[in-house]
Amino acid sequence: MSDPAPLLLLDAPYLLYRAFFGLPKSIKGRDGMPVGALLGAVNATLAATAHRPPRAVVACFGQESASYRLALFPAYHAQRDPMPPELRAQFDAAPALCAALGWQPADHSELEADDLLASHAAAEVKAGGRALILTGDRDLYQCAADEVTVLYVRRGAAAPDEVTPAEVERRYGVTAAQVPDLIALRGDPSDGIPGAKGIGEKTAAALLQRHGSLEGALAAGESESPRIAHALAAQREQLLMFRELATLREVSVTSPVDRLTDLRGGAAAARRLGMERLAARLESGDRGGV
């Protein structure tokens, strides 16, 4: 008996940002509106559905910064530049385009897309299914499991890397469940999480290998070198807070019904946006190319 088709989960903000900065700004639709981010995100998703047909697709959106994370740490995401207006317009258009293609948009008033991705993946596993997460954010590695594969979009690569639990351990030297602990210790500049002063990625991984968790490393800190022991003791509360920032929060979500990509519906929506070449491709059933 063959495995059931997986649920494909899209990190919509990442795909839109990646395409916006990776494709020419000259790609425009109706009334001169830039549409490169929409085109790139749709192309990446179509390629993923062609490679491994899913039972359904959920496009996860969300807040730029989860409210509870900002309450814990006001510097969270503070270093990020404001979204360019040309990209904001495409963000606003993306949910309707996804819906026209038969991909369920998912949003949340307080949490980030990452939290929704984790929530949908967990719900799919609990229902006996499998999930694929299409993203370029390594924070999602914590979701890797026997039934969940992270499709990591790497710059310049022809296809996403398939990141399984074994691949997380090969890359980081820790388990998927330990990824938030690793982030807390080594930091994450893209999220504005500084990590422990004086502790880099290799040292952080070694601590987790020896002690199993951030709490274990903090409890056994005196067994480490004086420098590491001091770093752990002096930053204990901050490190626990950093781990909470890095841990994706699960919420109740509605599981989508099985649904094929609607190429004709997507073509009609693309044409309304002035994306004539994409519309023609979708009408012809072509999922590849630009």
Beta strands, then each sheet from edge to edge (+ up, - down):
strand 1: 7-11
strand 2: 56-60
strand 3: 104-106
strand 4: 131-135
strand 5: 148-152
strand 6: 161-163
sheet 1: 3+ 2+ 1+ 4+ 5+ 6-
end
